[in-house]
Amino acid sequence: MAGPEGEEVFVVYYWDSLDALESFGTDSDHRRAKQRWAEWYDAYKVTVAEVVKAYGSGFGDDADPPASDSTVPFDG
């Protein structure tokens, strides 16, 4: 997406299931906001993808740093 000043904006959302995503897409508040996208962005693109694997230490208050000797194997 491109913001009003031309900067690139990247936003990621996660849903528990495709049914939950579909429900969000038909929500009346979401549909009204979606009609106003041009007020906030010059353009947008939606990509729906399946997360195969996710790992890390979390963010903010949910952060849980791994022990200093732990490693996460990379399996490409």
Backbone torsions as a table, in degrees:
resi	resn	phi	psi	omega
1	MET	NA	154.8	176.5
2	ALA	-119.2	127.7	178.2
3	GLY	-75.6	170.5	-177.2
4	PRO	-57.5	-31.0	179.2
5	GLU	-90.6	9.2	176.2
6	GLY	90.3	-6.4	179.0
7	GLU	-71.8	149.1	179.4
8	GLU	-81.0	136.4	179.8
9	VAL	-122.1	129.6	180.0
10	PHE	-122.1	120.3	-176.7
11	VAL	-124.8	136.2	179.6
12	VAL	-123.0	131.7	175.1
13	TYR	-122.4	149.2	177.8
14	TYR	-125.1	140.1	173.8
15	TRP	-124.5	153.4	-179.5
16	ASP	-69.4	-24.7	-177.3
17	SER	-158.9	166.6	174.9
18	LEU	-66.0	-32.3	176.4
19	ASP	-63.1	-40.5	178.2
20	ALA	-65.4	-39.4	176.3
21	LEU	-63.2	-44.5	178.9
22	GLU	-61.9	-40.4	178.1
23	SER	-62.3	-42.9	177.1
24	PHE	-60.6	-42.8	-178.0
25	GLY	-63.4	-25.9	-179.8
26	THR	-98.4	-1.9	179.0
27	ASP	-62.3	132.4	-175.4
28	SER	-62.5	-39.1	177.7
29	ASP	-63.6	-42.7	178.7
30	HIS	-63.8	-42.2	-179.1
31	ARG	-63.4	-39.6	177.4
32	ARG	-65.7	-43.4	178.9
33	ALA	-64.5	-39.9	-179.0
34	LYS	-61.5	-34.2	178.3
35	GLN	-66.8	-19.1	-177.5
36	ARG	-101.4	13.2	-174.0
37	TRP	-53.8	-34.8	-175.9
38	ALA	-66.1	-17.7	175.9
39	GLU	-71.0	-24.4	-174.4
40	TRP	-112.0	-25.8	-174.2
41	TYR	-134.9	150.8	173.9
42	ASP	-79.0	-29.7	-179.9
43	ALA	-160.9	165.9	174.5
44	TYR	-153.2	159.8	177.5
45	LYS	-142.6	135.5	178.4
46	VAL	-111.4	131.1	174.2
47	THR	-124.3	124.2	177.4
48	VAL	-101.8	124.2	-176.9
49	ALA	-137.9	158.2	176.2
50	GLU	-99.4	131.0	176.6
51	VAL	-81.9	119.9	180.0
52	VAL	-88.2	-36.1	-178.5
53	LYS	-155.4	142.0	175.6
54	ALA	-144.3	139.5	176.8
55	TYR	-155.1	164.2	-179.9
56	GLY	152.7	-169.9	-175.9
57	SER	-101.0	-0.1	-178.5
58	GLY	89.7	-175.8	-178.4
59	PHE	-132.6	149.8	173.3
60	GLY	55.3	-131.8	-177.7
61	ASP	-66.1	-19.2	-179.3
62	ASP	-87.6	-1.8	-175.8
63	ALA	-63.1	137.0	178.2
64	ASP	-137.6	83.3	-176.0
65	PRO	-58.4	137.7	178.4
66	PRO	-69.8	158.9	175.6
67	ALA	-59.4	149.8	-174.2
68	SER	-60.8	-22.8	-178.8
69	ASP	-98.3	3.3	-179.2
70	SER	-85.3	150.6	177.4
71	THR	-133.6	153.1	175.7
72	VAL	-111.4	112.9	-178.4
73	PRO	-67.3	140.3	176.0
74	PHE	-93.3	121.9	179.3
75	ASP	-121.9	37.8	168.2
76	GLY	60.5	NA	NA
